[in-house]
């Protein structure tokens, strides 16, 4: 069995510490990362940049006096909650492109991105939206998005490794449901739906590292981290409060773990098969990670030790479960 995980699903409510955990792991020496955390050099996938670009497209449409296509307004939730599936299908495509090292040549990266969003939406059973724009509107929106879209595409291509040996793909996402919901959450909300939509090749190989915070702590940290001048930032973006309450007022990970067929896993039924994904929790209900946003030279050694112990406890559990399952 490999010393490292193939795929880690890094899941949690917004502002829980997922991105800080990623930053911490990126600053651990490669050999120590492998030996202590069972994680190889990271290849990272994240659906937040797509949320940001969908909001950007909406904002450009609003400037032209056109109806928004994705969100009720600039600071409100999705118009169509099936777009949680759109995001998963974009991640699935990114995974397949990564594994195949697919280089997409495009005169306009924004054109490519807009077509990809429509196609991913179709897989989530949503009629294409952007393709219905008239040519002049499409061209204007694409021009406004081009710089960011090109940066996203270049970053995607640059991340393709020479070899996947010893690498760990980290896929980051947040899912939930309205505050005070009952369980199970109804499709297309929550992890139950989104995990089911993942590519089976991901589900075969994945473990879940869950950053555990309460919804109240998630909302507090979201407010604290928000930099309105950097809305596309992984570390400093803010989620609008209506979205926090409506989309992330709760999450269903605890429910799914308690109702799994195999203890210590999340049962996922997808495409006629069942997958039992091991889950390890990093308990961040008392904030251990916000300090990781500052420069590494300013990290407090005691706080680094607390994060190290917390993540290591979760990844050790995951590795022991995988080892047992291979016997």
For each residue, the residues with C-beta under 8 A, 3 or more apart:
1: 322 323 326
2: 5 6 166
3: 34 35 38 166
4: 34 38 39 40 166 167 168
5: 2 8 38 39 40 168 207 315 318 319 322
6: 2 168 169 205 206
7: 168 169 170 171 202 205 206 207
8: 5 39 168 169 170 171 206 207 208 209
9: 171 173 195 202 206 207 208 209 277
10: 18 21 22 170 171 172 173 209 211
11: 18 172 173 174 175 191 208 209 210 211 253
12: 16 17 18 174 210 211 212 213 218 251 284
13: 16 174 176 213 215 218 248 251
14: 174 218 222 239 244 248
15: 213 218 219 221 222 224 225 239
16: 12 13 174 211 212 213 217 218 221 284
17: 12 20 21 211 213 221 282 284 287 288 289 290
18: 10 11 12 21 22 172 174 211
19: 22 23 172 234 235
20: 17 23 24 235 289 290 292 293
21: 10 17 18 24 25 209 211 282 289 292 307 311
22: 10 18 19 25 26 42 44 170 172 234
23: 19 20 26 27 235 292 293
24: 20 21 27 28 289 292 304 307 311
25: 21 22 28 33 37 39 42 170 311
26: 22 23 42
27: 23 24 296
28: 24 25 32 33 36 37
29: 32 33
30: 33 34 40 41
31: 34 35
32: 28 29 35 36 37
33: 25 28 29 30 36 37 39 40 41
34: 3 4 30 31 37 38 39 40 166
35: 3 31 32
36: 28 32 33 308 312
37: 25 28 32 33 34 311 312 315
38: 3 4 5 34 315 316 318 319
39: 4 5 8 25 33 34 42 168 170 315
40: 4 5 30 33 34 166 167 168
41: 30 33 161 166 167 168
42: 22 25 26 39 167 168 169 170
43: 98 159 161 164 167 168 169 170
44: 22 159 169 170 171 172
45: 91 94 95 98 169 170 171 172
46: 49 171 172 173 234
47: 50 51 87 88 90 91 172 173
48: 51 52 172 234 237
49: 46 52 53 152 232
50: 47 53 54 86 87 90 117
51: 47 48 54 55 87
52: 48 49 55 56 231 232 237
53: 49 50 56 57 113 117 145 148 149 152
54: 50 51 57 58 69 70 71 83 117
55: 51 52 58 59 70 71 74 231
56: 52 53 59 60 144 145 148
57: 53 54 60 61 69 70 114 117 130 141 145
58: 54 55 61 62 68 69 70 71 74
59: 55 56 62 63 74
60: 56 57 63 64 140 141 144 145
61: 57 58 64 66 67 68 69 133 137 141
62: 58 59 65 66 68 74
63: 59 60
64: 60 61 137 140 141
65: 62
66: 61 62 133 137
67: 61
68: 58 61 62 71 72 73 79
69: 54 57 58 61 79 129 130
70: 54 55 57 58 78 79 80 83 129
71: 54 55 58 68 74 76 77 78 79
72: 68 76 77 78 79
73: 68 76
74: 55 58 59 62 71 240
75: 240 241 242 243
76: 71 72 73 240 242 243
77: 71 72 81 242 243 246 247
78: 70 71 72 81 83 84 247
79: 68 69 70 71 72 83
80: 70 83 126
81: 77 78 84 188 189
82: 85 86 121 124 125 126 188
83: 54 70 78 79 80 86 87 121 124 126
84: 78 81 87 88 124 175 188 189 193 194
85: 82 88 89 123 124 125 126 188 193 194 197
86: 50 82 83 89 90 117 120 121 123 124 126
87: 47 50 51 83 84 90 91 120 173 194
88: 47 84 85 91 92 124 173 194 197 198
89: 85 86 92 93 119 120 121 123 124 197
90: 47 50 86 87 93 94 116 117 120
91: 45 47 87 88 94 95 171 173 198
92: 88 89 95 96 197 198 199 202
93: 89 90 96 97 116 120
94: 45 90 91 97 98 156
95: 45 91 92 98 99 169 171 199 201 202
96: 92 93 99 100 102 199
97: 93 94 100 101 102 104 156
98: 43 45 94 95 101 156 159 160 169
99: 95 96 164 201
100: 96 97
101: 97 98 160
102: 96 97
103: 157
104: 97 112 153 157
105:
106: 109 111 112 153
107: 111
108: 111 112 142 146 149
109: 106 112 113 146 149 150 152 153
110: 113 114 141 142 143 144 145 146 149 150
111: 106 107 108 114 115 142
112: 104 106 108 109 115 116 149 153
113: 53 109 110 116 117 145 149 152 153
114: 57 110 111 117 118 130 138 141 142 145
115: 111 112 118 119 130 131
116: 90 93 112 113 119 120
117: 50 53 54 57 86 90 113 114 120 121 130
118: 114 115 121 122 128 129 130 131
119: 89 115 116 122 123 128
120: 86 87 89 90 93 116 117 123 124
121: 82 83 86 89 117 118 124 126 127 128 129
122: 118 119 125 126 127 128
123: 85 86 89 119 120
124: 82 83 84 85 86 88 89 120 121 188 197
125: 82 85 122
126: 80 82 83 85 86 121 122 129
127: 121 122
128: 118 119 121 122 131 132
129: 69 70 118 121 126 132
130: 57 69 114 115 117 118 133 138 141
131: 115 118 128
132: 128 129
133: 61 66 130 137 138 141
134: 137 138
135: 138 139
136: 139 140
137: 61 64 66 133 134 140 141
138: 114 130 133 134 135 141 142
139: 135 136 142 143
140: 60 64 136 137 143 144
141: 57 60 61 64 110 114 130 133 137 138 144 145
142: 108 110 111 114 138 139 145 146
143: 110 139 140 146
144: 56 60 110 140 141
145: 53 56 57 60 110 113 114 141 142 148 149
146: 108 109 110 142 143 149 150
147: 150 151
148: 53 56 145 151 152 232
149: 53 108 109 110 112 113 145 146 152 153
150: 109 110 146 147 153 154
151: 147 148 154 155
152: 49 53 109 113 148 149 155 156
153: 104 106 109 112 113 149 150 156 157
154: 150 151 157 158
155: 151 152 158 159
156: 94 97 98 152 153 159
157: 103 104 153 154 160
158: 154 155
159: 43 44 98 155 156
160: 98 101 157
161: 41 43 164 167
162:
163: 166 167
164: 43 99 161 167
165:
166: 2 3 4 34 40 41 163
167: 4 40 41 42 43 161 163 164
168: 4 5 6 7 8 39 40 41 42 43
169: 6 7 8 42 43 44 45 95 98
170: 7 8 10 22 25 39 42 43 44 45
171: 7 8 9 10 44 45 46 91 95 202 206
172: 10 11 18 19 22 44 45 46 47 48
173: 9 10 11 46 47 87 88 91 194
174: 11 12 13 14 16 18 248
175: 11 84 189 190 191 193 194 251 252
176: 13 185 189 190 215 247 248 249 250 251 252
177: 181 185 189 190 247 248 249 250 251 252
178: 181 189 245 246 247 249 250
179: 215 245 246 249 250
180: 249 250
181: 177 178 185 189 249 250
182:
183: 252 255
184: 190 192 252 255
185: 176 177 181 189 190 192 193 250 252
186: 189
187: 192 193
188: 81 82 84 85 124 193 194
189: 81 84 175 176 177 178 181 185 186 193 247
190: 175 176 177 184 185 193 194 251 252
191: 11 175 194 195 251 252 253 256 266
192: 184 185 187 195 196 252 256
193: 84 85 175 185 187 188 189 190 196 197
194: 84 85 87 88 173 175 188 190 191 197 198
195: 9 191 192 198 203 266 268 270 277
196: 192 193 268 269 270
197: 85 88 89 92 124 193 194 270
198: 88 91 92 194 195 202 203 206 268 270
199: 92 95 96 202 203
200: 203 204 270 271 273 275
201: 95 99 204 205
202: 7 9 92 95 171 198 199 205 206
203: 195 198 199 200 206 268 270 275 277
204: 200 201 275
205: 6 7 201 202
206: 6 7 8 9 171 198 202 203 277
207: 5 7 8 9 277 278 279 280 318 321 322
208: 8 9 11 266 277 278 279 280 318
209: 8 9 10 11 21 280 282 311 314 315 318
210: 11 12 253 279 280 281 282 314
211: 10 11 12 16 17 18 21 281 282 284 289
212: 12 16 281 282 283 284 285
213: 12 13 15 16 17 217 218 221 284 285
214: 217 218 285
215: 13 176 179 218 219 248 249 250 251
216: 219 220
217: 16 213 214 220 221 284 285 287
218: 12 13 14 15 16 213 214 215 221 222 244 248
219: 15 215 216 222 223 241 244 245
220: 216 217 223 224
221: 15 16 17 213 217 218 224 225 287 290
222: 14 15 218 219 225 226 238 239 244
223: 219 220 226 238 241
224: 15 220 221 290
225: 15 221 222 235 236 237 238 290 293
226: 222 223 236 237 238
227: 230 231 233 236 237 238
228: 231 238
229:
230: 227 233 236 237
231: 52 55 227 228 237 238
232: 49 52 148 237
233: 227 230 236 237
234: 19 22 46 48 237
235: 19 20 23 225 293
236: 225 226 227 230 233 293
237: 48 52 225 226 227 230 231 232 233 234
238: 222 223 225 226 227 228 231
239: 14 15 222 243 244 248
240: 74 75 76 243 244
241: 75 219 223 244 245
242: 75 76 77 245 246
243: 75 76 77 239 240 246 247 248
244: 14 218 219 222 239 240 241 247 248 249
245: 178 179 219 241 242 248 249
246: 77 178 179 242 243 249
247: 77 78 176 177 178 189 243 244
248: 13 14 174 176 177 215 218 239 243 244 245 251
249: 176 177 178 179 180 181 215 244 245 246
250: 176 177 178 179 180 181 185 215
251: 12 13 175 176 177 190 191 215 248 254
252: 175 176 177 183 184 185 190 191 192 255 256
253: 11 191 210 256 257 266 279
254: 251 257 258
255: 183 184 252 258 259
256: 191 192 252 253 259 260 266 267
257: 253 254 260 264 265 266 279
258: 254 255
259: 255 256 267
260: 256 257 263 264 265 266 267 276
261: 265 267 274 276
262: 265 267 276
263: 260
264: 257 260 278 279 317 321
265: 257 260 261 262 276 277 278 279 321
266: 191 195 208 253 256 257 260 276 277 279
267: 256 259 260 261 262 274 275 276
268: 195 196 198 203 274 275 276 277
269: 196 273 274 275
270: 195 196 197 198 200 203 273 275
271: 200
272:
273: 200 269 270
274: 261 267 268 269
275: 200 203 204 267 268 269 270
276: 260 261 262 265 266 267 268
277: 9 195 203 206 207 208 265 266 268
278: 207 208 264 265 317 318 321 322 325
279: 207 208 210 253 257 264 265 266 318
280: 207 208 209 210 313 314 315 316 317 318
281: 210 211 212 314
282: 17 21 209 210 211 212 310 311 313 314
283: 212 286 310
284: 12 16 17 211 212 213 217 287 288 289 310
285: 212 213 214 217
286: 283
287: 17 217 221 284 290
288: 17 284 303 306 307 310
289: 17 20 21 24 211 284 292 307
290: 17 20 221 224 225 287 293
291: 294 299 300 303
292: 20 21 23 24 289 299 307
293: 20 23 225 235 236 290
294: 291 298 299
295: 298 299
296: 27 299
297:
298: 294 295
299: 291 292 294 295 296 303 304
300: 291 303 304
301: 304 305
302: 305 306
303: 288 291 299 300 306 307
304: 24 299 300 301 307 308
305: 301 302 308 309
306: 288 302 303 309 310
307: 21 24 288 289 292 303 304 310 311
308: 36 304 305 311 312
309: 305 306 312 313
310: 282 283 284 288 306 307 313 314
311: 21 24 25 37 209 282 307 308 314 315
312: 36 37 308 309 315 316
313: 280 282 309 310 316 317
314: 209 210 280 281 282 310 311 317 318
315: 5 37 38 39 209 280 311 312 318 319
316: 38 280 312 313 319 320
317: 264 278 280 313 314 320 321
318: 5 38 207 208 209 278 279 280 314 315 321 322
319: 5 38 315 316 322 323
320: 316 317 323 324
321: 207 264 265 278 317 318 324 325
322: 1 5 207 278 318 319 325 326
323: 1 319 320 326 327
324: 320 321 327
325: 278 321 322
326: 1 322 323
327: 323 324
